[in-house]
Amino acid sequence: MKEKVDILISEEEIRTRILEIAEKINEDYKGEELTLICVLKGGVMFMCDLAKRLDLNVRLDFMSVSSYGAETKSSGVVKIVKDLDNSIVDKNVLVVEDIIDSGNTLSYLMDILQKRGPKSIKLCTLLDKPSRREKMDVHVDYVCFEIEDKFVVGYGLDYDQKYRNLPYIGVMELSE
């Protein structure tokens, strides 16, 4: 199989949109402490760039949740690979995700985190594919980009652990 990647969202567009989202988050949490929970591995670049632009007292934590494996579509089976290191009881929590597709993973994750007693919990995603949504209970508070139903890589997103280091978001096509 040959893999081809075409730029969908440029590095500059990503940078500009993260600044805009950071401004909204700064307004919403002014004077508050905020715990960012990065959903690994795909969300790490986005969370780091976002965190650098927040004028708040920010704590970072990480979870690894998988539903893809080596496929280009979500399997629907959610598995926690790494849980949080710290308690989120009475904390303002912002879950930072790379992409929301079917919503199955995030619905499961948000339910688990809500049961842990945070003061507040919101969701921020770099990319949203609402046309693929199966779980309508997933409310996204901050969306950088809404995209069509295409398989994307780059800026943390991967295909079989490749392409995460691209500085842009690209559409990947497979051919024989």
Secondary structure as a PSIPRED ss2 file (coil, helix, strand):
# PSIPRED VFORMAT (PSIPRED V4.0)

   1 M C   1.000  0.000  0.000
   2 K E   0.000  0.000  1.000
   3 E E   0.000  0.000  1.000
   4 K E   0.000  0.000  1.000
   5 V E   0.000  0.000  1.000
   6 D E   0.000  0.000  1.000
   7 I E   0.000  0.000  1.000
   8 L E   0.000  0.000  1.000
   9 I E   0.000  0.000  1.000
  10 S C   1.000  0.000  0.000
  11 E H   0.000  1.000  0.000
  12 E H   0.000  1.000  0.000
  13 E H   0.000  1.000  0.000
  14 I H   0.000  1.000  0.000
  15 R H   0.000  1.000  0.000
  16 T H   0.000  1.000  0.000
  17 R H   0.000  1.000  0.000
  18 I H   0.000  1.000  0.000
  19 L H   0.000  1.000  0.000
  20 E H   0.000  1.000  0.000
  21 I H   0.000  1.000  0.000
  22 A H   0.000  1.000  0.000
  23 E H   0.000  1.000  0.000
  24 K H   0.000  1.000  0.000
  25 I H   0.000  1.000  0.000
  26 N H   0.000  1.000  0.000
  27 E H   0.000  1.000  0.000
  28 D H   0.000  1.000  0.000
  29 Y C   1.000  0.000  0.000
  30 K C   1.000  0.000  0.000
  31 G C   1.000  0.000  0.000
  32 E C   1.000  0.000  0.000
  33 E E   0.000  0.000  1.000
  34 L E   0.000  0.000  1.000
  35 T E   0.000  0.000  1.000
  36 L E   0.000  0.000  1.000
  37 I E   0.000  0.000  1.000
  38 C E   0.000  0.000  1.000
  39 V E   0.000  0.000  1.000
  40 L E   0.000  0.000  1.000
  41 K C   1.000  0.000  0.000
  42 G C   1.000  0.000  0.000
  43 G C   1.000  0.000  0.000
  44 V H   0.000  1.000  0.000
  45 M H   0.000  1.000  0.000
  46 F H   0.000  1.000  0.000
  47 M H   0.000  1.000  0.000
  48 C H   0.000  1.000  0.000
  49 D H   0.000  1.000  0.000
  50 L H   0.000  1.000  0.000
  51 A H   0.000  1.000  0.000
  52 K C   1.000  0.000  0.000
  53 R C   1.000  0.000  0.000
  54 L C   1.000  0.000  0.000
  55 D C   1.000  0.000  0.000
  56 L C   1.000  0.000  0.000
  57 N E   0.000  0.000  1.000
  58 V E   0.000  0.000  1.000
  59 R E   0.000  0.000  1.000
  60 L E   0.000  0.000  1.000
  61 D E   0.000  0.000  1.000
  62 F E   0.000  0.000  1.000
  63 M E   0.000  0.000  1.000
  64 S E   0.000  0.000  1.000
  65 V E   0.000  0.000  1.000
  66 S E   0.000  0.000  1.000
  67 S C   1.000  0.000  0.000
  68 Y C   1.000  0.000  0.000
  69 G C   1.000  0.000  0.000
  70 A C   1.000  0.000  0.000
  71 E C   1.000  0.000  0.000
  72 T C   1.000  0.000  0.000
  73 K C   1.000  0.000  0.000
  74 S C   1.000  0.000  0.000
  75 S C   1.000  0.000  0.000
  76 G C   1.000  0.000  0.000
  77 V C   1.000  0.000  0.000
  78 V C   1.000  0.000  0.000
  79 K E   0.000  0.000  1.000
  80 I E   0.000  0.000  1.000
  81 V E   0.000  0.000  1.000
  82 K E   0.000  0.000  1.000
  83 D C   1.000  0.000  0.000
  84 L C   1.000  0.000  0.000
  85 D C   1.000  0.000  0.000
  86 N C   1.000  0.000  0.000
  87 S C   1.000  0.000  0.000
  88 I C   1.000  0.000  0.000
  89 V C   1.000  0.000  0.000
  90 D C   1.000  0.000  0.000
  91 K C   1.000  0.000  0.000
  92 N E   0.000  0.000  1.000
  93 V E   0.000  0.000  1.000
  94 L E   0.000  0.000  1.000
  95 V E   0.000  0.000  1.000
  96 V E   0.000  0.000  1.000
  97 E E   0.000  0.000  1.000
  98 D E   0.000  0.000  1.000
  99 I E   0.000  0.000  1.000
 100 I E   0.000  0.000  1.000
 101 D C   1.000  0.000  0.000
 102 S C   1.000  0.000  0.000
 103 G C   1.000  0.000  0.000
 104 N H   0.000  1.000  0.000
 105 T H   0.000  1.000  0.000
 106 L H   0.000  1.000  0.000
 107 S H   0.000  1.000  0.000
 108 Y H   0.000  1.000  0.000
 109 L H   0.000  1.000  0.000
 110 M H   0.000  1.000  0.000
 111 D H   0.000  1.000  0.000
 112 I H   0.000  1.000  0.000
 113 L H   0.000  1.000  0.000
 114 Q H   0.000  1.000  0.000
 115 K C   1.000  0.000  0.000
 116 R C   1.000  0.000  0.000
 117 G C   1.000  0.000  0.000
 118 P C   1.000  0.000  0.000
 119 K C   1.000  0.000  0.000
 120 S E   0.000  0.000  1.000
 121 I E   0.000  0.000  1.000
 122 K E   0.000  0.000  1.000
 123 L E   0.000  0.000  1.000
 124 C E   0.000  0.000  1.000
 125 T E   0.000  0.000  1.000
 126 L E   0.000  0.000  1.000
 127 L E   0.000  0.000  1.000
 128 D E   0.000  0.000  1.000
 129 K C   1.000  0.000  0.000
 130 P H   0.000  1.000  0.000
 131 S H   0.000  1.000  0.000
 132 R H   0.000  1.000  0.000
 133 R C   1.000  0.000  0.000
 134 E C   1.000  0.000  0.000
 135 K C   1.000  0.000  0.000
 136 M C   1.000  0.000  0.000
 137 D C   1.000  0.000  0.000
 138 V C   1.000  0.000  0.000
 139 H C   1.000  0.000  0.000
 140 V C   1.000  0.000  0.000
 141 D C   1.000  0.000  0.000
 142 Y E   0.000  0.000  1.000
 143 V E   0.000  0.000  1.000
 144 C E   0.000  0.000  1.000
 145 F E   0.000  0.000  1.000
 146 E E   0.000  0.000  1.000
 147 I C   1.000  0.000  0.000
 148 E C   1.000  0.000  0.000
 149 D C   1.000  0.000  0.000
 150 K C   1.000  0.000  0.000
 151 F C   1.000  0.000  0.000
 152 V E   0.000  0.000  1.000
 153 V E   0.000  0.000  1.000
 154 G E   0.000  0.000  1.000
 155 Y C   1.000  0.000  0.000
 156 G C   1.000  0.000  0.000
 157 L E   0.000  0.000  1.000
 158 D C   1.000  0.000  0.000
 159 Y E   0.000  0.000  1.000
 160 D C   1.000  0.000  0.000
 161 Q C   1.000  0.000  0.000
 162 K E   0.000  0.000  1.000
 163 Y C   1.000  0.000  0.000
 164 R C   1.000  0.000  0.000
 165 N C   1.000  0.000  0.000
 166 L C   1.000  0.000  0.000
 167 P C   1.000  0.000  0.000
 168 Y C   1.000  0.000  0.000
 169 I E   0.000  0.000  1.000
 170 G E   0.000  0.000  1.000
 171 V E   0.000  0.000  1.000
 172 M E   0.000  0.000  1.000
 173 E E   0.000  0.000  1.000
 174 L E   0.000  0.000  1.000
 175 S E   0.000  0.000  1.000
 176 E C   1.000  0.000  0.000
